[in-house]
Amino acid sequence: MNEQSLSIRDAILQRRSIKNFNGQPVERETLISVLDDAKWAPNHGNREPWRLVVACGKELTELHELLREFGVPKWKELSEEDLVKNMKKFTSPGGYAFIIVPEDARQKERLEDYAAASAYIQNAQLLAWDLGIGSCWKTPPFIDAPKFRQAMGVKPGERIISMLQFGYFDEMPKAKQRKDSEEFITFFGATE
């Protein structure tokens, strides 16, 4: 068993969403290991309601073409320089995982599945962070576009809930202020 380099508390408090990746690829074995370990997320009825489409290494070129098509409006009209600039947000991550969940017709199960997949995503982010790999959970509007869904192999009755980017970074973002717990905790039976 590998010795953990960060405590759970440190990983939670230190993790940041990384938006400026340095372009270094994430090794396939490393990414798969992170995604495999993340499966220990709590999930109702042990349904494990997630399915992933992953791209790293050689798959990135084809994924970049798809992301260009859906994520850069009027890309054909841009100069080469402007296209490269607009594509940086897609080309600098070293790996991707698109997290797909079933859209159960039963509201309770649908919400449980979304919550479980969200826990899976956080597990993946924390595990990656422990290895020095940043991540960013993104939900661009095009993930619901029918042609994008088709290209991702998303079936009827499923939904992409995250375009999870992974990669290495050179600069640590500053922590953003969080609410004090007094602002969101109410003790049961409190009269004030």
Residue frames as qw, qx, qy, qz and C-alpha x, y, z in Angstrom:
[[0.000, 0.889, 0.457, 0.000, 0.00, 0.00, 0.00],
 [0.399, 0.481, -0.029, 0.780, 1.33, 3.45, -0.94],
 [0.290, -0.470, -0.458, 0.697, 1.80, 5.97, 1.82],
 [0.153, 0.873, 0.425, 0.184, -0.52, 8.91, 1.34],
 [0.458, 0.203, -0.095, 0.860, 1.32, 12.19, 0.86],
 [0.213, -0.348, 0.057, -0.911, -1.56, 14.41, 2.06],
 [0.165, 0.225, 0.822, -0.497, -3.96, 13.94, 4.92],
 [0.118, 0.611, 0.745, 0.241, -7.62, 13.89, 3.91],
 [0.113, -0.873, -0.298, 0.369, -8.09, 17.27, 5.56],
 [0.248, -0.546, 0.355, 0.717, -5.10, 18.75, 3.75],
 [0.236, 0.178, 0.769, 0.567, -6.29, 17.40, 0.41],
 [0.036, 0.766, 0.639, 0.055, -9.75, 18.92, 0.93],
 [0.178, -0.881, -0.132, 0.419, -8.44, 22.30, 2.13],
 [0.296, -0.528, 0.445, 0.660, -5.60, 22.60, -0.39],
 [0.449, 0.327, 0.732, 0.395, -7.29, 21.35, -3.57],
 [0.187, 0.561, -0.015, -0.806, -8.04, 24.03, -6.15],
 [0.712, 0.582, 0.393, -0.018, -9.84, 23.97, -9.45],
 [0.392, -0.391, 0.449, 0.701, -7.12, 24.32, -12.04],
 [0.559, 0.752, 0.271, -0.218, -7.94, 26.23, -15.19],
 [0.319, 0.845, -0.415, -0.110, -4.42, 26.94, -16.43],
 [0.938, -0.135, 0.278, 0.154, -2.82, 23.59, -17.17],
 [0.168, -0.733, 0.484, 0.447, 0.72, 23.48, -18.56],
 [0.679, 0.517, -0.358, -0.378, 0.06, 20.98, -21.36],
 [0.022, -0.396, 0.915, -0.072, 2.02, 18.09, -19.86],
 [0.682, -0.097, -0.580, -0.435, 0.19, 14.81, -20.60],
 [0.630, -0.372, 0.523, -0.436, -1.25, 12.71, -17.81],
 [0.093, 0.261, -0.948, -0.158, -0.08, 9.13, -18.13],
 [0.657, -0.154, -0.512, -0.531, -2.86, 6.68, -18.98],
 [0.603, -0.165, -0.744, 0.235, -1.99, 4.35, -16.10],
 [0.125, -0.062, -0.468, 0.873, -2.04, 7.23, -13.62],
 [0.426, -0.060, -0.096, -0.898, -5.39, 8.55, -14.82],
 [0.700, -0.153, -0.619, -0.322, -6.96, 5.08, -14.86],
 [0.461, -0.112, -0.727, 0.497, -5.64, 4.43, -11.36],
 [0.112, 0.025, 0.300, -0.947, -7.21, 7.66, -10.09],
 [0.584, -0.045, -0.275, -0.763, -10.54, 6.90, -11.79],
 [0.661, -0.109, -0.741, -0.055, -10.50, 3.31, -10.53],
 [0.308, -0.117, -0.673, 0.663, -9.83, 4.31, -6.93],
 [0.252, -0.065, 0.080, -0.962, -12.54, 7.00, -7.10],
 [0.547, -0.217, -0.664, -0.461, -15.17, 4.24, -7.44],
 [0.391, -0.252, -0.772, 0.432, -15.18, 3.90, -3.64],
 [0.210, -0.204, 0.057, -0.955, -17.50, 6.89, -3.47],
 [0.309, 0.235, 0.779, -0.493, -20.63, 6.34, -1.39],
 [0.354, 0.035, -0.509, -0.784, -23.58, 5.42, -3.59],
 [0.658, -0.041, 0.377, -0.650, -27.10, 4.35, -2.76],
 [0.929, 0.154, 0.224, -0.251, -27.79, 0.66, -3.16],
 [0.513, -0.396, 0.627, 0.433, -24.23, 0.17, -4.43],
 [0.672, 0.660, 0.318, -0.108, -25.56, 1.09, -7.92],
 [0.462, -0.340, 0.401, 0.714, -22.28, 2.75, -8.98],
 [0.472, 0.733, 0.476, -0.114, -24.33, 4.93, -11.35],
 [0.058, 0.831, -0.303, -0.462, -21.49, 6.36, -13.38],
 [0.834, 0.310, 0.327, 0.319, -20.02, 5.61, -16.73],
 [0.203, -0.778, 0.229, 0.548, -16.98, 7.42, -18.11],
 [0.741, 0.609, 0.093, 0.266, -15.63, 8.35, -21.52],
 [0.531, -0.707, 0.208, 0.417, -11.93, 9.02, -21.04],
 [0.672, 0.689, -0.031, 0.269, -9.35, 10.61, -23.32],
 [0.394, -0.806, 0.360, 0.257, -5.63, 10.92, -22.72],
 [0.508, -0.258, 0.673, 0.472, -2.63, 10.42, -24.91],
 [0.156, 0.035, 0.705, 0.691, -3.45, 9.66, -28.52],
 [0.044, 0.650, 0.755, 0.080, -7.23, 10.17, -28.07],
 [0.136, -0.658, -0.233, 0.703, -6.73, 13.85, -27.24],
 [0.079, -0.165, 0.480, 0.858, -6.24, 14.92, -30.86],
 [0.152, -0.394, -0.785, -0.454, -9.64, 13.59, -31.90],
 [0.253, -0.691, -0.598, 0.319, -11.28, 14.97, -28.75],
 [0.184, -0.452, 0.022, 0.872, -9.75, 18.40, -29.42],
 [0.043, -0.112, -0.621, -0.775, -11.39, 18.39, -32.86],
 [0.266, -0.586, -0.752, -0.145, -14.76, 17.61, -31.28],
 [0.311, -0.658, -0.381, 0.569, -14.30, 20.29, -28.60],
 [0.145, -0.197, 0.283, 0.928, -13.28, 22.81, -31.26],
 [0.120, -0.349, -0.723, -0.584, -16.47, 22.07, -33.17],
 [0.386, -0.679, -0.613, -0.118, -18.74, 22.55, -30.16],
 [0.514, -0.650, -0.294, 0.476, -16.75, 24.81, -27.85],
 [0.259, -0.360, 0.189, 0.876, -15.37, 27.51, -30.16],
 [0.454, 0.729, 0.433, -0.273, -18.11, 29.43, -31.96],
 [0.522, 0.849, -0.033, -0.072, -17.34, 30.24, -35.61],
 [0.654, -0.521, 0.413, 0.361, -13.92, 28.64, -35.30],
 [0.696, 0.354, 0.444, 0.439, -13.56, 28.39, -39.10],
 [0.215, 0.917, 0.154, 0.300, -13.61, 32.18, -39.32],
 [0.496, -0.835, 0.169, 0.171, -10.77, 32.67, -36.82],
 [0.372, 0.746, -0.549, 0.058, -7.14, 33.24, -37.70],
 [0.793, 0.060, -0.572, 0.200, -4.80, 30.39, -36.80],
 [0.218, 0.259, -0.537, 0.773, -3.44, 32.46, -33.91],
 [0.495, -0.244, 0.188, -0.813, -6.92, 33.22, -32.53],
 [0.876, -0.082, -0.373, -0.296, -7.98, 29.60, -32.92],
 [0.621, 0.128, -0.634, 0.443, -4.96, 28.40, -30.92],
 [0.061, -0.246, 0.432, -0.866, -5.74, 30.99, -28.24],
 [0.683, -0.173, -0.009, -0.710, -9.42, 29.93, -28.08],
 [0.881, 0.015, -0.457, -0.119, -8.50, 26.23, -27.99],
 [0.220, 0.459, -0.690, 0.515, -5.98, 26.56, -25.14],
 [0.563, -0.279, 0.436, -0.644, -8.69, 25.85, -22.55],
 [0.954, 0.097, 0.057, -0.279, -9.22, 22.49, -24.30],
 [0.794, 0.458, -0.361, 0.174, -5.68, 21.62, -25.42],
 [0.058, 0.651, -0.591, 0.472, -3.73, 22.36, -22.22],
 [0.775, -0.347, 0.397, -0.348, -5.33, 19.66, -19.99],
 [0.065, 0.454, -0.876, -0.147, -3.43, 16.38, -20.10],
 [0.097, -0.166, -0.979, -0.071, -6.52, 14.16, -19.82],
 [0.478, -0.139, -0.060, -0.865, -10.30, 14.16, -19.74],
 [0.010, -0.224, -0.967, 0.119, -13.09, 12.14, -18.19],
 [0.434, -0.208, -0.231, -0.846, -16.71, 12.74, -19.15],
 [0.128, 0.064, 0.889, -0.435, -18.92, 11.44, -16.36],
 [0.464, -0.140, -0.523, -0.701, -22.26, 10.03, -17.52],
 [0.246, 0.035, 0.803, -0.541, -25.16, 9.06, -15.27],
 [0.038, -0.427, -0.852, -0.301, -28.52, 7.43, -15.92],
 [0.277, -0.145, 0.077, -0.947, -31.53, 9.72, -15.81],
 [0.052, -0.262, -0.949, 0.169, -33.77, 7.45, -13.80],
 [0.250, -0.527, -0.481, -0.655, -37.47, 8.27, -14.22],
 [0.587, -0.664, -0.449, 0.113, -37.83, 7.98, -10.45],
 [0.044, 0.905, -0.141, 0.399, -36.83, 11.32, -8.94],
 [0.677, -0.679, 0.282, -0.042, -35.39, 9.87, -5.72],
 [0.883, -0.038, 0.315, 0.347, -33.08, 7.48, -7.58],
 [0.522, 0.714, 0.095, 0.457, -32.12, 10.14, -10.13],
 [0.176, -0.910, 0.213, -0.310, -31.07, 12.52, -7.33],
 [0.806, -0.480, 0.336, 0.084, -29.25, 9.72, -5.48],
 [0.844, 0.265, 0.242, 0.399, -27.36, 8.81, -8.66],
 [0.297, 0.843, -0.040, 0.446, -26.38, 12.43, -9.32],
 [0.457, -0.822, 0.285, -0.187, -25.19, 12.80, -5.72],
 [0.892, -0.236, 0.328, 0.200, -23.19, 9.57, -5.91],
 [0.712, 0.502, 0.154, 0.465, -21.57, 10.58, -9.20],
 [0.000, 0.921, -0.137, 0.366, -20.71, 13.96, -7.65],
 [0.686, -0.636, 0.353, -0.007, -18.99, 12.14, -4.78],
 [0.887, 0.157, 0.273, 0.339, -17.16, 10.03, -7.39],
 [0.436, 0.783, 0.017, 0.442, -15.99, 13.22, -9.12],
 [0.288, -0.881, 0.285, -0.244, -14.71, 14.73, -5.87],
 [0.868, -0.330, 0.337, 0.153, -12.90, 11.49, -5.04],
 [0.777, 0.419, 0.187, 0.431, -11.20, 11.64, -8.45],
 [0.161, 0.894, -0.091, 0.408, -10.23, 15.28, -7.92],
 [0.534, -0.766, 0.331, -0.138, -8.78, 14.63, -4.47],
 [0.910, -0.106, 0.324, 0.236, -6.92, 11.51, -5.57],
 [0.630, 0.619, 0.092, 0.460, -5.43, 13.37, -8.53],
 [0.107, -0.926, 0.170, -0.318, -4.49, 16.31, -6.29],
 [0.770, -0.556, 0.310, 0.050, -2.63, 13.94, -3.99],
 [0.829, 0.110, 0.333, 0.435, -0.49, 13.00, -7.02],
 [0.239, -0.471, 0.195, 0.827, 0.16, 16.62, -7.98],
 [0.108, 0.295, 0.708, 0.633, -2.41, 16.56, -10.78],
 [0.242, 0.227, 0.256, -0.908, -4.94, 19.35, -10.94],
 [0.112, 0.410, 0.866, 0.263, -8.49, 19.05, -12.19],
 [0.244, 0.152, 0.092, -0.953, -11.48, 21.17, -13.07],
 [0.264, 0.437, 0.856, -0.083, -15.13, 20.07, -13.13],
 [0.146, 0.223, -0.237, -0.934, -16.74, 21.83, -16.06],
 [0.386, 0.477, 0.776, -0.143, -20.30, 21.77, -17.38],
 [0.050, 0.246, -0.345, -0.904, -20.22, 23.66, -20.68],
 [0.634, 0.317, 0.246, -0.661, -23.63, 23.93, -22.38],
 [0.555, 0.426, -0.570, -0.431, -22.52, 21.88, -25.38],
 [0.078, -0.190, 0.968, -0.148, -22.37, 18.66, -23.31],
 [0.492, 0.347, 0.665, -0.442, -26.15, 18.45, -23.77],
 [0.437, 0.516, -0.343, -0.652, -26.05, 19.06, -27.54],
 [0.931, 0.150, 0.233, -0.237, -27.48, 16.01, -29.39],
 [0.756, 0.575, -0.293, 0.112, -24.52, 15.71, -31.79],
 [0.014, 0.643, -0.665, 0.381, -21.99, 16.03, -28.97],
 [0.722, -0.228, 0.520, -0.395, -23.87, 13.38, -26.97],
 [0.932, 0.341, 0.016, -0.123, -23.85, 11.13, -30.03],
 [0.503, 0.669, -0.494, 0.236, -20.10, 11.61, -30.53],
 [0.211, -0.510, 0.693, -0.463, -19.57, 10.67, -26.85],
 [0.410, -0.054, -0.904, -0.109, -21.75, 7.55, -27.18],
 [0.254, 0.027, 0.577, -0.775, -24.29, 8.86, -24.67],
 [0.088, -0.297, -0.917, -0.253, -27.42, 6.73, -24.80],
 [0.413, -0.526, -0.268, -0.693, -31.03, 7.82, -24.42],
 [0.763, -0.579, -0.266, -0.108, -31.79, 7.98, -20.71],
 [0.728, -0.250, -0.137, 0.623, -28.24, 9.12, -19.85],
 [0.073, 0.986, 0.044, 0.142, -26.73, 12.53, -19.21],
 [0.623, 0.261, -0.291, 0.678, -23.20, 13.91, -19.12],
 [0.406, -0.877, -0.254, 0.035, -22.83, 15.71, -15.78],
 [0.385, -0.817, 0.266, 0.338, -19.17, 16.63, -16.00],
 [0.719, 0.597, -0.205, 0.291, -16.38, 17.34, -18.40],
 [0.663, -0.714, 0.149, 0.169, -13.61, 16.66, -15.90],
 [0.553, 0.734, -0.316, 0.235, -10.24, 17.98, -17.02],
 [0.817, -0.503, 0.089, 0.267, -6.99, 16.69, -15.52],
 [0.643, 0.629, -0.124, 0.419, -3.49, 18.02, -15.87],
 [0.638, -0.280, -0.213, 0.685, -0.32, 19.40, -14.44],
 [0.032, 0.955, 0.193, 0.222, 0.07, 23.08, -13.64],
 [0.558, 0.293, -0.274, 0.726, 2.80, 25.58, -12.86],
 [0.069, -0.310, 0.255, -0.913, 0.91, 28.09, -10.74],
 [0.175, -0.390, -0.857, 0.288, -1.27, 27.43, -7.72],
 [0.167, -0.643, -0.342, -0.664, -4.49, 29.48, -7.77],
 [0.078, -0.228, 0.530, -0.813, -5.24, 31.47, -4.65],
 [0.078, -0.396, -0.894, 0.194, -7.96, 30.14, -2.37],
 [0.227, -0.475, -0.295, -0.798, -11.30, 31.90, -2.71],
 [0.242, -0.187, 0.563, -0.768, -13.04, 32.93, 0.47],
 [0.373, -0.311, -0.852, -0.196, -15.68, 30.53, 1.80],
 [0.487, -0.637, -0.129, -0.583, -18.64, 31.31, 4.01],
 [0.112, -0.332, 0.765, -0.540, -18.21, 30.89, 7.75],
 [0.219, -0.208, -0.952, -0.046, -20.12, 27.87, 9.05],
 [0.094, 0.397, 0.570, -0.713, -22.36, 30.15, 11.11],
 [0.336, 0.324, -0.230, -0.854, -23.82, 31.37, 7.81],
 [0.598, 0.115, -0.608, -0.510, -25.06, 27.94, 6.73],
 [0.378, -0.115, -0.893, 0.216, -25.51, 25.85, 9.88],
 [0.518, -0.434, 0.060, -0.735, -28.67, 25.98, 11.96],
 [0.020, 0.114, -0.937, 0.328, -28.97, 23.79, 15.00],
 [0.382, -0.394, -0.762, -0.344, -32.13, 21.75, 15.21],
 [0.421, -0.669, -0.592, 0.158, -34.67, 23.26, 17.56],
 [0.321, -0.145, -0.122, 0.928, -32.91, 26.64, 17.66],
 [0.103, 0.791, 0.566, -0.207, -35.41, 29.45, 18.11],
 [0.055, -0.770, 0.114, 0.625, -33.31, 32.26, 16.71]]
